[in-house]
């Protein structure tokens, strides 16, 4: 059966998986440049992302490790230039 996963978890997974193979996001685009994870095992951060995506309600306490809290005042200012 199909299980719906929130898009923020999918984005976090792909971003971290890219880091695992040595991808870097630069002002000129994505390049291979970081040292890849050669251990053959996923990093702790990638394992946490997979655990949260699998069961978000049971892993809510881990979410702060991946998605840091943003000050509500700063978040509300992101569209202030439009007003």
ROLOGU-338222 format. One record per atom (N, C-alpha, C, CB): residue number from 1; residue in one letter; atom name; x, y, z. Coordinates in steps of 0.2 Angstrom, whole numbers, plus 2048, in hexadecimal, padded with zeros to 3 digits. Glycine has a CB too. Example, Ala and Ser with C-alpha at 12.3 -4.5 7.8 and 13.67 -1.06 7.14 Angstrom:
2
     n   res   atom    px    py    pz
     1     A      N   842   7E4   827
     1     A     CA   83E   7EA   827
     1     A      C   842   7F0   827
     1     A     CB   839   7EA   82D
     2     S      N   840   7F5   823
     2     S     CA   844   7FB   824
     2     S      C   840   800   827
     2     S     CB   846   7FD   81D
END
This chain:
83
     n   res   atom    px    py    pz
     1     X      N   804   7FA   800
     1     X     CA   800   800   800
     1     X      C   804   806   800
     1     X     CB   7FB   800   806
     2     X      N   802   80B   7FD
     2     X     CA   806   812   7FC
     2     X      C   805   816   803
     2     X     CB   803   816   7F6
     3     X      N   80B   818   805
     3     X     CA   80B   81D   80B
     3     X      C   80D   824   809
     3     X     CB   810   81A   810
     4     X      N   809   828   80A
     4     X     CA   80B   82F   809
     4     X      C   810   832   80D
     4     X     CB   804   834   809
     5     X      N   815   835   80B
     5     X     CA   81B   838   80E
     5     X      C   81B   840   80D
     5     X     CB   821   835   80D
     6     X      N   81B   844   812
     6     X     CA   81B   84B   811
     6     X      C   821   84D   80D
     6     X     CB   81C   84E   818
     7     X      N   820   852   809
     7     X     CA   825   854   804
     7     X      C   82C   857   808
     7     X     CB   822   85A   800
     8     X      N   82B   85A   80E
     8     X     CA   831   85C   811
     8     X      C   836   856   813
     8     X     CB   82F   860   817
     9     X      N   833   851   814
     9     X     CA   837   84B   816
     9     X      C   83B   848   810
     9     X     CB   833   845   819
    10     X      N   837   848   80A
    10     X     CA   83A   846   804
    10     X      C   840   84B   802
    10     X     CB   835   846   7FE
    11     X      N   83F   851   802
    11     X     CA   844   856   800
    11     X      C   84A   855   805
    11     X     CB   841   85D   801
    12     X      N   849   854   80B
    12     X     CA   84E   854   810
    12     X      C   852   84D   80E
    12     X     CB   84C   853   817
    13     X      N   84E   848   80D
    13     X     CA   852   841   80B
    13     X      C   856   842   805
    13     X     CB   84C   83C   80A
    14     X      N   854   845   7FF
    14     X     CA   858   846   7F9
    14     X      C   85E   84B   7FB
    14     X     CB   853   849   7F4
    15     X      N   85D   850   7FF
    15     X     CA   862   855   800
    15     X      C   868   851   804
    15     X     CB   860   85B   804
    16     X      N   866   84D   809
    16     X     CA   86B   84A   80D
    16     X      C   86E   844   809
    16     X     CB   868   847   813
    17     X      N   86A   841   805
    17     X     CA   86D   83B   800
    17     X      C   872   83E   7FB
    17     X     CB   867   838   7FD
    18     X      N   870   844   7F9
    18     X     CA   875   847   7F4
    18     X      C   87C   849   7F8
    18     X     CB   872   84E   7F2
    19     X      N   87B   84B   7FE
    19     X     CA   881   84C   802
    19     X      C   885   845   803
    19     X     CB   880   84F   809
    20     X      N   882   840   804
    20     X     CA   885   83A   805
    20     X      C   889   838   7FF
    20     X     CB   880   834   806
    21     X      N   887   83A   7F9
    21     X     CA   88B   838   7F3
    21     X      C   890   83D   7F1
    21     X     CB   887   836   7ED
    22     X      N   890   843   7F5
    22     X     CA   895   848   7F3
    22     X      C   893   84E   7F0
    22     X     CB   89B   845   7F0
    23     X      N   88C   84F   7EF
    23     X     CA   889   855   7EC
    23     X      C   88A   85B   7F0
    23     X     CB   882   853   7E9
    24     X      N   88B   861   7ED
    24     X     CA   88B   867   7F1
    24     X      C   887   86C   7ED
    24     X     CB   892   86A   7F2
    25     X      N   883   870   7F0
    25     X     CA   87F   875   7ED
    25     X      C   883   87C   7EE
    25     X     CB   878   876   7F1
    26     X      N   885   87E   7E8
    26     X     CA   889   884   7E7
    26     X      C   885   88A   7E4
    26     X     CB   890   883   7E4
    27     X      N   887   890   7E4
    27     X     CA   884   895   7E0
    27     X      C   883   894   7D9
    27     X     CB   887   89C   7E2
    28     X      N   888   890   7D6
    28     X     CA   888   88E   7CF
    28     X      C   884   888   7CE
    28     X     CB   88F   88E   7CD
    29     X      N   881   885   7D2
    29     X     CA   87D   87F   7D1
    29     X      C   880   879   7D6
    29     X     CB   87E   87D   7CA
    30     X      N   87E   873   7D4
    30     X     CA   880   86D   7D8
    30     X      C   886   86A   7D5
    30     X     CB   87A   868   7D9
    31     X      N   88B   869   7D9
    31     X     CA   891   866   7D7
    31     X      C   893   860   7DB
    31     X     CB   897   86B   7D6
    32     X      N   897   85B   7D9
    32     X     CA   89A   856   7DD
    32     X      C   8A1   85A   7E0
    32     X     CB   89C   850   7D9
    33     X      N   8A1   85A   7E6
    33     X     CA   8A7   85D   7E9
    33     X      C   8A8   85B   7F0
    33     X     CB   8A6   865   7E8
    34     X      N   8A3   859   7F4
    34     X     CA   8A4   857   7FB
    34     X      C   8A6   850   7FB
    34     X     CB   89D   858   7FF
    35     X      N   8AA   84F   800
    35     X     CA   8AC   848   801
    35     X      C   8A6   843   802
    35     X     CB   8B1   847   807
    36     X      N   8A5   83E   7FE
    36     X     CA   89F   839   7FF
    36     X      C   8A0   835   805
    36     X     CB   89E   835   7F9
    37     X      N   89A   832   807
    37     X     CA   89A   82E   80D
    37     X      C   89C   827   80A
    37     X     CB   893   82D   810
    38     X      N   8A2   824   80C
    38     X     CA   8A4   81E   809
    38     X      C   8A3   818   80E
    38     X     CB   8AB   81F   807
    39     X      N   8A0   819   813
    39     X     CA   89F   814   818
    39     X      C   89A   80E   816
    39     X     CB   89C   817   81F
    40     X      N   896   810   811
    40     X     CA   891   80B   80F
    40     X      C   88B   80B   813
    40     X     CB   894   804   80F
    41     X      N   88B   80F   818
    41     X     CA   885   810   81D
    41     X      C   882   817   81C
    41     X     CB   886   80E   824
    42     X      N   87C   818   81D
    42     X     CA   879   81F   81D
    42     X      C   87B   823   823
    42     X     CB   871   81F   81D
    43     X      N   87C   829   822
    43     X     CA   87E   82D   828
    43     X      C   878   82D   82D
    43     X     CB   880   835   826
    44     X      N   87A   830   833
    44     X     CA   875   830   839
    44     X      C   86F   835   837
    44     X     CB   878   833   83F
    45     X      N   871   83A   833
    45     X     CA   86C   83F   831
    45     X      C   867   83C   82C
    45     X     CB   86F   845   82E
    46     X      N   86A   838   827
    46     X     CA   866   835   822
    46     X      C   861   830   826
    46     X     CB   86A   832   81D
    47     X      N   864   82C   82B
    47     X     CA   860   827   82E
    47     X      C   85A   82A   832
    47     X     CB   864   823   833
    48     X      N   85B   830   835
    48     X     CA   856   834   839
    48     X      C   851   836   834
    48     X     CB   859   83A   83C
    49     X      N   853   839   82E
    49     X     CA   84E   83B   829
    49     X      C   849   835   827
    49     X     CB   851   83E   823
    50     X      N   84C   82F   826
    50     X     CA   848   829   824
    50     X      C   844   827   829
    50     X     CB   84D   824   822
    51     X      N   846   827   82F
    51     X     CA   842   825   835
    51     X      C   83C   82A   836
    51     X     CB   846   825   83C
    52     X      N   83D   831   835
    52     X     CA   838   835   836
    52     X      C   833   834   830
    52     X     CB   83B   83D   836
    53     X      N   835   833   82A
    53     X     CA   830   833   824
    53     X      C   82C   82C   825
    53     X     CB   834   832   81E
    54     X      N   82F   827   828
    54     X     CA   82C   821   829
    54     X      C   826   822   82E
    54     X     CB   830   81B   82B
    55     X      N   827   825   834
    55     X     CA   822   826   839
    55     X      C   823   82D   83C
    55     X     CB   823   820   83E
    56     X      N   820   832   839
    56     X     CA   821   839   83B
    56     X      C   81E   83A   842
    56     X     CB   81D   83E   837
    57     X      N   819   837   844
    57     X     CA   816   838   84B
    57     X      C   81A   835   850
    57     X     CB   80F   836   84B
    58     X      N   81D   830   84F
    58     X     CA   821   82C   854
    58     X      C   828   82F   854
    58     X     CB   822   825   853
    59     X      N   82A   833   84F
    59     X     CA   831   836   84F
    59     X      C   831   83D   84F
    59     X     CB   834   833   849
    60     X      N   82C   840   852
    60     X     CA   82B   847   852
    60     X      C   831   84B   856
    60     X     CB   825   84A   855
    61     X      N   833   847   85B
    61     X     CA   839   84A   85F
    61     X      C   83F   84B   85B
    61     X     CB   83A   846   865
    62     X      N   840   847   856
    62     X     CA   846   847   851
    62     X      C   846   84D   84C
    62     X     CB   847   840   84E
    63     X      N   840   84F   84B
    63     X     CA   83F   854   846
    63     X      C   843   85B   847
    63     X     CB   838   856   845
    64     X      N   844   85D   84D
    64     X     CA   848   863   84E
    64     X      C   84F   862   84C
    64     X     CB   848   864   856
    65     X      N   852   85C   84C
    65     X     CA   859   85A   84A
    65     X      C   85A   85C   842
    65     X     CB   85B   853   84B
    66     X      N   854   85B   83E
    66     X     CA   855   85B   837
    66     X      C   852   862   835
    66     X     CB   851   856   834
    67     X      N   84C   864   838
    67     X     CA   849   86A   836
    67     X      C   849   86F   83C
    67     X     CB   842   869   834
    68     X      N   84E   873   83C
    68     X     CA   84F   878   842
    68     X      C   849   87D   842
    68     X     CB   855   87C   842
    69     X      N   847   87F   848
    69     X     CA   841   884   848
    69     X      C   843   88B   846
    69     X     CB   83F   884   850
    70     X      N   83F   88E   842
    70     X     CA   840   894   83F
    70     X      C   83C   899   843
    70     X     CB   83E   895   838
    71     X      N   83F   89F   845
    71     X     CA   83B   8A4   849
    71     X      C   835   8A6   845
    71     X     CB   840   8AA   84B
    72     X      N   82F   8A6   848
    72     X     CA   829   8A8   845
    72     X      C   829   8AF   842
    72     X     CB   823   8A8   84A
    73     X      N   82D   8B4   845
    73     X     CA   82D   8BB   843
    73     X      C   831   8BB   83C
    73     X     CB   831   8BF   848
    74     X      N   837   8B7   83C
    74     X     CA   83A   8B6   835
    74     X      C   836   8B3   830
    74     X     CB   841   8B2   837
    75     X      N   833   8AE   832
    75     X     CA   82F   8AA   82D
    75     X      C   829   8AF   82A
    75     X     CB   82B   8A4   830
    76     X      N   826   8B3   82E
    76     X     CA   821   8B8   82B
    76     X      C   824   8BD   827
    76     X     CB   81D   8BB   831
    77     X      N   82A   8BF   828
    77     X     CA   82E   8C4   824
    77     X      C   82F   8C2   81D
    77     X     CB   834   8C7   827
    78     X      N   82F   8BC   81B
    78     X     CA   832   8B9   815
    78     X      C   82E   8BC   80F
    78     X     CB   832   8B2   814
    79     X      N   828   8BE   810
    79     X     CA   824   8C1   80A
    79     X      C   822   8C9   80B
    79     X     CB   81D   8BE   809
    80     X      N   826   8CC   810
    80     X     CA   825   8D3   812
    80     X      C   826   8D8   80C
    80     X     CB   829   8D5   818
    81     X      N   82B   8D6   807
    81     X     CA   82C   8DA   802
    81     X      C   827   8DA   7FD
    81     X     CB   833   8D7   7FE
    82     X      N   822   8D6   7FD
    82     X     CA   81C   8D6   7F9
    82     X      C   817   8DB   7FB
    82     X     CB   819   8CF   7F8
    83     X      N   816   8DC   801
    83     X     CA   811   8E0   804
    83     X      C   812   8E7   803
    83     X     CB   810   8DF   80C
END
